[in-house]
Amino acid sequence: MELGNISKPTYGPGPEAPGSSTPGLVAMAHGFLRLVQPNALPLRCLSFFLSQLLLYELGFLVCAAIGVLFIILVPLVGCCFCCWRC
């Protein structure tokens, strides 16, 4: 995978949606995925550009961290309120 000219990128049409009985739903899902992550994941660069990869996936990492905090903190705070009402 070549990076090409980073200052002036060229964009292609993107991946084609697979054939399905619900083409509207498939097109909507692919549109959302292209919006969230417009470029392909650079698999060959994993060992060299780990910091760039983390920056590239920063949105997903923040969402995962918030999800883990809610999964841990909400039941813990609820248990504290239920057990030690004053």
C-alpha positions as CSV (number, residue, x, y, z in Angstrom):
1,M,0.0,0.0,0.0
2,E,1.5,3.3,-1.0
3,L,0.7,6.5,0.7
4,G,1.0,8.7,-2.4
5,N,0.9,12.4,-2.1
6,I,-0.3,13.2,1.4
7,S,-0.7,16.9,0.9
8,K,-3.0,16.4,-2.1
9,P,-4.9,13.1,-1.7
10,T,-6.9,11.5,-4.4
11,Y,-10.2,9.8,-3.5
12,G,-11.8,6.9,-5.3
13,P,-15.4,5.7,-5.3
14,G,-14.8,3.4,-2.4
15,P,-15.8,-0.3,-2.0
16,E,-18.9,-1.6,-3.8
17,A,-21.9,-2.7,-1.7
18,P,-22.5,-6.5,-2.0
19,G,-25.6,-7.7,-3.7
20,S,-28.5,-8.0,-1.3
21,S,-32.3,-8.1,-1.1
22,T,-32.2,-4.9,0.9
23,P,-30.0,-2.5,-1.2
24,G,-31.2,0.6,0.7
25,L,-30.2,-0.8,4.0
26,V,-26.8,-2.0,2.7
27,A,-26.2,1.4,1.0
28,M,-27.0,3.2,4.3
29,A,-24.7,1.0,6.3
30,H,-21.8,1.4,3.8
31,G,-22.4,5.2,3.8
32,F,-22.1,5.3,7.6
33,L,-19.0,3.2,7.6
34,R,-17.4,5.5,4.9
35,L,-18.3,8.5,7.1
36,V,-16.8,7.1,10.3
37,Q,-13.7,5.6,8.7
38,P,-13.1,6.9,5.2
39,N,-9.7,5.4,4.5
40,A,-8.7,1.7,4.6
41,L,-6.8,0.6,7.7
42,P,-3.0,0.6,6.9
43,L,-2.2,-3.0,8.0
44,R,1.4,-2.9,6.6
45,C,2.3,0.1,8.7
46,L,1.2,-1.3,12.1
47,S,4.7,-1.9,13.5
48,F,6.1,1.4,12.2
49,F,3.3,3.9,12.8
50,L,1.6,2.8,16.0
51,S,1.1,6.4,17.2
52,Q,-0.4,7.3,13.8
53,L,-2.7,4.3,14.0
54,L,-3.9,5.3,17.5
55,L,-4.5,8.8,16.2
56,Y,-6.4,7.3,13.3
57,E,-8.6,5.2,15.5
58,L,-8.9,7.9,18.3
59,G,-12.7,8.2,17.8
60,F,-13.3,4.5,18.3
61,L,-11.0,4.4,21.3
62,V,-12.8,7.3,23.0
63,C,-16.2,5.7,22.5
64,A,-14.8,2.4,23.9
65,A,-13.4,4.1,26.9
66,I,-16.7,5.9,27.6
67,G,-18.6,2.6,27.2
68,V,-16.3,0.8,29.7
69,L,-16.6,3.7,32.2
70,F,-20.4,3.5,32.0
71,I,-20.4,-0.3,32.3
72,I,-18.3,-0.2,35.4
73,L,-19.3,3.1,37.1
74,V,-23.1,3.0,36.7
75,P,-23.7,-0.3,38.6
76,L,-21.1,0.7,41.2
77,V,-22.7,4.1,41.9
78,G,-26.2,2.5,41.9
79,C,-25.1,-0.1,44.4
80,C,-23.6,2.6,46.7
81,F,-26.8,4.6,46.6
82,C,-28.9,1.5,47.3
83,C,-26.8,0.1,50.1
84,W,-25.8,3.2,52.0
85,R,-28.8,5.5,51.8
86,C,-28.5,8.2,54.5
